[in-house]
């Protein structure tokens, strides 16, 4: 846990002590007044639509010992530290804390998709043998990663840090703070294209994690992803590289797989090992996530039998390929986010699981830049050739999916576009039958899980 004298904190953030005692000891850091527990320090951040300095002046009910601010405030706190930039101070404190726990190995994970699931899988494997922590939920940005690292006690064997980004330089900053010894990139694809000119630029931005590695560190890369060649060029000559993929030339690969009741069966291979395994997860994309996690775990000398046992019954974070049943109707809840690659993966899961009928309920894919309409139309064209019985869409961009599907031959009566979720839910309830399988997929902003929850509420 973050626990230091005030003078050490001042040194870390290059701050000015406005009020307080340099010898006082402060512990814990928070940036959210709604989630304060036993933290002594509150960092007042500013955004486009908020300024936490205002909250301080309105007197936070929870007693806080210290505040870090970048402008004058009226507060009864015992300690006030003024800095030039509170965001930077938050990151400087996290970097300082990480440097004081150099014995802990940090595993950094990024990628266009699959990073959270890979993090969850790797955590479950390593947790059997090691003292390990990870960032929770979506704490993977310039605020979330520092807050995660403050929980580092120093006795952990490994600390898994998921790193998200929407701009060049963000992964570099997070890597400078977290100082990883293992860097894993799940894949590179067309996500966040609104902020980049090309997928090649995304690869370079993701590759900042690998650039941060040095001598005796480990880079774990997707052999099958065409953009890995760009990342390879960023790798230090003294950094070891291990590859995962379906190509047998990868260090860890899957020879064959098949869907079965309750999951998948597959053969996982390495240079010296081949083992038949089972998992409760569905989809080739989840096999990539498993492969990535196994590659790291194997390099950390985790027993293969243990890996086999853990993979058999994995638990992923909420809204990621969850399968739930309502009145004998199954829902694939893949609602956390969406980009072209993850949308295709989810549709493959839908068509490969046995069911009475297959219903795809698709929402907008956001942050795709200037070609967003074309990308949605292309998806609709692909859906038209799949063994799907109904296609329901919602959202301004998803309209292009249903229109293209009709243009390329999807049965007219079985394609519907909706402006409102209430209308979509009513239609879905009217057509759904026992043993149907319904996929809910769209970007986070679409909140596609609402459809399931309202369906569940009205299931009687």
C-alpha positions in Angstrom: 0.0 0.0 0.0 1.0 3.6 -0.6 2.3 4.8 2.8 5.0 7.6 3.0 5.9 10.7 5.0 4.7 14.0 3.6 8.3 15.1 2.7 8.7 12.0 0.5 5.5 12.7 -1.3 6.5 16.4 -1.8 9.7 15.2 -3.4 7.9 12.7 -5.7 5.4 15.3 -7.0 7.7 18.3 -6.8 5.0 19.9 -4.7 4.7 22.8 -2.3 3.5 22.2 1.3 0.8 24.9 1.9 -0.3 23.4 5.2 0.8 20.4 7.3 3.7 18.6 8.8 6.5 17.1 6.6 6.9 14.3 9.1 3.3 13.1 9.0 2.6 9.8 7.4 -0.1 9.5 4.8 -1.5 6.3 3.3 -3.8 5.5 0.4 -4.8 7.7 -2.6 -8.2 8.4 -4.0 -9.6 10.5 -6.9 -13.3 9.7 -6.3 -15.2 11.2 -3.4 -17.9 8.5 -3.9 -15.5 5.6 -3.2 -13.5 7.0 -0.3 -12.7 4.4 2.4 -9.6 4.6 4.5 -7.5 6.7 2.1 -5.7 9.7 3.6 -5.0 11.5 0.3 -7.5 13.0 -2.1 -6.1 14.1 -5.5 -8.3 16.8 -7.0 -8.5 16.1 -10.7 -10.1 18.4 -13.4 -11.9 17.3 -16.5 -14.0 18.9 -19.2 -17.2 18.7 -17.1 -16.0 18.6 -13.5 -13.4 20.0 -11.1 -12.8 18.1 -7.9 -11.4 21.2 -6.3 -15.1 22.4 -6.1 -15.9 19.2 -4.1 -13.2 20.0 -1.6 -14.6 23.5 -1.0 -18.1 22.1 -0.5 -16.6 20.1 2.4 -16.5 16.3 1.7 -18.3 14.5 4.5 -15.6 11.9 4.7 -12.6 13.1 6.8 -9.5 13.3 4.6 -6.1 14.0 6.0 -4.6 15.5 2.9 -5.4 17.0 -0.5 -3.3 17.5 -3.6 -4.4 20.5 -5.6 -3.2 22.7 -8.4 -5.1 25.9 -7.3 -6.0 27.4 -3.9 -8.9 25.7 -2.0 -10.8 26.3 1.2 -10.5 23.1 3.3 -10.1 21.9 6.9 -7.7 19.1 5.8 -4.6 18.8 7.9 -2.3 18.7 4.9 -2.5 20.7 1.6 0.0 20.0 -1.2 0.0 22.3 -4.2 1.4 21.1 -7.6 1.4 22.4 -11.1 -0.8 19.5 -12.5 -2.8 17.1 -10.3 -2.9 14.4 -13.1 0.8 14.5 -13.4 1.2 14.4 -9.6 -1.0 11.2 -9.5 1.2 9.5 -12.0 4.5 10.7 -10.3 3.3 9.2 -7.0 2.5 5.9 -8.7 5.9 5.9 -10.4 7.6 6.7 -7.1 5.7 3.9 -5.4 6.6 1.4 -8.1 10.3 2.2 -7.9 10.2 1.4 -4.2 9.0 -2.1 -5.0 11.4 -3.2 -7.7 11.3 -6.9 -6.6 7.7 -7.2 -7.8 7.5 -8.3 -11.4 4.9 -6.4 -13.5 3.2 -8.0 -16.4 1.8 -5.4 -18.8 -1.0 -6.3 -21.2 -2.5 -4.3 -24.0 -4.2 -5.0 -27.4 -7.1 -3.9 -29.6 -9.3 -6.7 -28.1 -9.1 -9.5 -25.6 -6.8 -7.7 -23.1 -9.2 -7.9 -20.1 -10.1 -11.5 -20.7 -6.4 -12.4 -21.1 -5.7 -10.6 -17.9 -8.5 -12.5 -16.1 -7.2 -15.9 -17.5 -3.6 -15.2 -16.6 -4.6 -14.1 -13.1 -6.5 -17.3 -12.5 -3.6 -19.5 -13.6 -0.9 -17.6 -11.6 -3.1 -17.2 -8.5 -2.7 -20.9 -7.7 1.0 -20.7 -7.1 1.9 -17.0 -6.6 1.0 -13.9 -4.6 -0.5 -11.8 -7.4 -2.7 -8.7 -8.0 -4.3 -7.1 -11.0 -6.2 -4.0 -11.9 -9.9 -4.4 -11.5 -12.6 -3.5 -14.1 -11.5 -0.8 -16.5 -8.8 0.7 -14.4 -6.5 0.7 -17.3 -5.9 4.3 -18.2 -3.8 7.2 -17.0 -5.9 7.4 -13.8 -6.7 3.8 -13.3 -3.2 2.4 -13.6 -1.7 4.7 -11.0 -4.7 3.9 -8.6 -4.0 0.2 -9.2 -0.3 0.5 -8.5 -1.0 2.2 -5.2 -2.3 -1.2 -4.0 1.1 -2.7 -4.5 2.4 -3.9 -1.1 5.8 -5.1 -2.2 5.4 -8.8 -1.2 3.6 -9.7 -4.5 5.3 -12.0 -6.9 3.5 -10.6 -9.9 1.3 -7.6 -10.6 -0.8 -7.7 -13.8 -1.4 -4.3 -15.3 -3.9 -4.0 -18.2 -3.1 -0.9 -20.3 -5.7 0.8 -22.5 -5.1 3.7 -24.9 -6.8 6.1 -27.4 -3.8 8.1 -28.4 -0.1 7.7 -29.3 2.1 8.1 -26.2 -0.4 6.8 -23.6 1.0 3.3 -23.4 4.5 4.8 -23.2 3.5 6.8 -20.2 1.8 3.9 -18.5 4.8 1.7 -19.1 7.1 4.3 -17.6 4.9 4.3 -14.5 4.5 0.5 -14.2 8.0 -0.6 -15.4 6.9 -4.0 -16.7 9.3 -7.0 -17.1 6.8 -8.9 -19.3 4.9 -7.2 -22.1 1.9 -9.0 -23.8 0.1 -7.6 -26.8 -3.0 -9.7 -27.6 -3.5 -8.3 -31.1 -3.7 -5.2 -33.2 -6.8 -4.3 -35.2 -9.3 -1.5 -36.2 -10.2 -0.2 -32.7 -10.1 3.6 -31.8 -9.6 4.5 -35.5 -11.3 7.7 -34.7 -8.1 8.8 -33.1 -5.6 7.2 -35.6 -5.0 7.6 -39.3 -4.3 3.9 -39.8 -4.0 0.5 -38.1 -0.3 0.7 -38.6 -0.3 3.7 -36.2 -2.3 1.7 -33.7 0.4 -1.0 -33.9 3.1 1.5 -33.2 1.1 2.9 -30.3 0.5 -0.6 -28.8 4.2 -1.4 -29.4 5.2 1.3 -26.9 4.7 -1.4 -24.3 7.3 -3.6 -26.0 9.7 -0.6 -26.4 9.7 -0.3 -22.6 11.2 -3.8 -22.2 14.9 -4.3 -21.9 17.5 -6.9 -21.2 16.2 -10.3 -19.8 12.6 -9.1 -20.2 9.9 -11.0 -22.1 7.7 -9.9 -25.0 4.7 -12.1 -25.8 3.2 -11.5 -29.3 0.5 -12.8 -31.5 2.2 -14.7 -34.4 -0.9 -14.7 -36.5 -1.5 -11.0 -36.4 -0.1 -9.3 -39.5 0.8 -6.1 -37.5 3.1 -8.0 -35.2 5.9 -7.4 -37.7 5.7 -3.7 -37.0 6.0 -4.4 -33.2 8.9 -6.8 -33.8 11.0 -3.9 -35.1 10.5 -2.0 -31.8 11.9 -4.8 -29.7 15.2 -4.5 -27.9 17.8 -7.0 -29.2 18.2 -8.3 -25.6 14.5 -8.8 -25.0 13.2 -12.4 -25.4 10.2 -12.9 -27.7 7.7 -15.7 -27.4 4.9 -16.1 -29.9 1.4 -17.6 -29.6 -1.1 -18.4 -32.4 -2.7 -21.1 -34.5 0.3 -21.2 -36.8 2.4 -24.2 -35.8 5.5 -22.0 -36.1 4.5 -20.1 -32.9 6.1 -21.1 -29.6 2.6 -22.0 -28.3 -0.1 -23.0 -30.7 -3.5 -24.8 -31.0 -3.5 -27.6 -33.5 -7.3 -28.2 -33.6 -10.4 -27.3 -31.7 -14.1 -28.1 -31.7 -17.2 -26.8 -30.0 -18.9 -29.1 -27.5 -21.6 -28.9 -24.9 -20.5 -26.2 -22.4 -17.4 -25.0 -24.1 -14.6 -26.2 -26.4 -12.0 -29.0 -26.7 -8.6 -28.3 -28.2 -5.0 -29.4 -28.5 -2.4 -27.0 -27.1 1.1 -27.4 -28.3 4.6 -26.1 -27.6 8.0 -27.1 -28.8 8.1 -29.9 -26.3 4.6 -30.5 -25.2 1.1 -31.4 -26.6 -1.9 -31.7 -24.5 -5.6 -32.1 -25.1 -7.6 -29.6 -23.0 -11.1 -28.4 -22.4 -12.5 -25.0 -21.5 -15.9 -23.6 -20.6 -15.3 -20.6 -22.9 -16.6 -20.3 -26.4 -15.0 -18.8 -29.5 -11.6 -18.9 -31.3 -10.9 -15.4 -29.9 -11.0 -16.9 -26.4 -8.6 -19.6 -27.5 -6.2 -16.8 -28.5 -6.7 -15.3 -25.0 -6.0 -18.6 -23.4 -2.9 -19.1 -25.6 -1.5 -15.7 -24.7 -2.0 -16.3 -20.9 -0.5 -19.8 -21.2 2.6 -18.5 -23.0 3.3 -16.1 -20.1 2.5 -18.8 -17.4 4.7 -21.4 -19.1 7.6 -19.0 -19.1 7.0 -18.5 -15.4 7.3 -22.3 -14.9 3.7 -23.0 -14.1 2.9 -26.7 -14.1 1.0 -27.9 -17.2 -1.4 -29.9 -15.2 -2.3 -26.9 -13.1 -2.9 -24.9 -16.3 -5.1 -27.6 -17.7 -7.2 -27.6 -14.5 -7.7 -23.8 -14.4 -8.5 -23.5 -18.1 -11.3 -26.0 -17.7 -13.4 -23.6 -15.6 -12.6 -20.0 -16.3 -14.4 -16.9 -15.1 -14.3 -13.7 -17.3 -15.2 -10.2 -16.3 -18.9 -9.3 -16.7 -20.4 -8.7 -20.1 -17.6 -10.6 -21.9 -19.0 -13.7 -23.7 -21.2 -14.6 -20.8 -24.0 -17.1 -21.6 -27.2 -16.7 -19.6 -30.6 -18.4 -19.9 -34.0 -16.9 -19.5 -37.0 -19.3 -19.9 -34.9 -21.8 -21.8 -33.7 -19.0 -24.2 -30.0 -18.4 -24.2 -28.3 -15.1 -24.4 -24.6 -14.5 -25.4 -23.8 -11.3 -23.4 -20.9 -9.8 -25.2 -21.8 -6.2 -24.5 -18.6 -4.6 -23.0 -17.3 -3.2 -26.3 -17.2 -3.8 -30.0 -14.9 -3.3 -33.0 -14.9 -5.1 -36.4 -12.7 -7.9 -35.2 -14.6 -8.6 -31.9 -17.9 -8.3 -33.7 -16.9 -11.0 -36.2 -15.6 -13.2 -33.3 -18.9 -12.9 -31.4 -20.9 -13.8 -34.6 -18.7 -16.9 -35.0 -19.6 -18.0 -31.5 -23.3 -17.5 -32.3 -23.2 -19.7 -35.4 -21.1 -22.4 -33.8 -23.2 -23.1 -30.7 -26.1 -25.5 -31.3 -29.5 -23.9 -31.0 -33.0 -23.9 -32.3 -32.5 -20.6 -34.1 -29.8 -18.0 -34.1 -30.7 -14.3 -33.5 -28.1 -11.5 -33.8 -28.9 -8.3 -32.0 -26.3 -5.8 -33.0 -25.6 -2.2 -32.0 -23.3 0.6 -33.2 -19.5 0.1 -33.2 -18.1 3.4 -32.0 -14.8 5.3 -32.4 -14.2 4.0 -36.0 -13.3 7.3 -37.7 -14.2 8.4 -41.1 -15.0 4.9 -42.6 -17.5 4.0 -39.9 -20.4 3.7 -42.3 -18.4 1.5 -44.7 -17.2 -0.7 -41.9 -20.8 -1.3 -40.6 -21.9 -2.0 -44.2 -19.1 -4.6 -44.6 -20.3 -6.3 -41.4 -23.8 -6.5 -42.8 -22.6 -8.0 -46.0 -20.7 -10.7 -44.0 -23.8 -11.4 -41.8 -25.8 -12.0 -44.9 -23.7 -15.1 -45.7 -23.9 -16.6 -42.1 -26.3 -19.2 -40.8 -28.3 -16.7 -38.8 -32.1 -16.7 -38.6 -32.8 -13.1 -37.5 -30.8 -9.9 -37.6 -32.0 -7.1 -35.3 -30.1 -3.8 -35.2 -30.2 -0.6 -33.2 -28.3 2.7 -33.5 -27.6 5.2 -36.3 -24.6 3.2 -37.5 -26.1 -0.2 -37.1 -28.7 0.8 -39.7 -25.9 0.2 -42.2 -25.5 -3.4 -41.0 -29.2 -4.3 -41.6 -29.4 -2.4 -44.9 -26.3 -4.1 -46.3 -27.5 -7.5 -45.1 -30.7 -7.0 -47.0 -28.9 -5.8 -50.1 -26.8 -9.0 -50.1 -29.7 -11.4 -49.7 -30.7 -11.8 -46.0 -34.3 -12.8 -45.8 -36.4 -9.5 -45.8 -38.9 -10.5 -43.1 -36.1 -11.5 -40.7 -34.2 -8.2 -40.7 -35.4 -5.4 -38.5 -33.9 -2.0 -37.5 -35.0 -0.2 -34.4 -34.6 3.3 -33.1 -35.7 2.5 -29.6 -34.7 -0.4 -27.3 -38.3 -0.7 -26.0 -39.5 -1.6 -29.5 -36.6 -4.0 -30.1 -37.3 -5.8 -26.8 -41.0 -6.1 -27.6 -40.3 -7.6 -31.0 -37.6 -9.9 -29.6 -40.1 -11.2 -27.0 -42.6 -11.8 -29.7 -40.3 -13.9 -31.9 -38.1 -15.7 -29.3 -38.7 -19.4 -28.8 -37.4 -22.1 -26.5 -33.8 -23.1 -27.3 -33.1 -20.0 -29.3 -29.7 -18.4 -29.0 -29.5 -14.6 -29.0 -26.3 -12.6 -29.4 -26.2 -9.1 -27.8 -23.2 -7.1 -29.2 -22.3 -3.5 -29.5 -20.0 -0.8 -28.2 -20.1 0.2 -24.5 -22.0 3.3 -25.2 -24.8 1.3 -26.6 -25.4 -0.6 -23.3 -26.7 -3.6 -25.1 -27.1 -5.5 -21.8 -30.2 -3.3 -21.1 -32.0 -5.6 -23.6 -31.3 -8.7 -21.6 -32.2 -7.1 -18.3 -35.5 -5.8 -19.6 -36.2 -9.1 -21.2 -35.4 -10.8 -17.9 -37.6 -8.4 -16.0 -40.6 -9.1 -18.3 -39.9 -12.8 -18.8 -43.2 -13.8 -17.2 
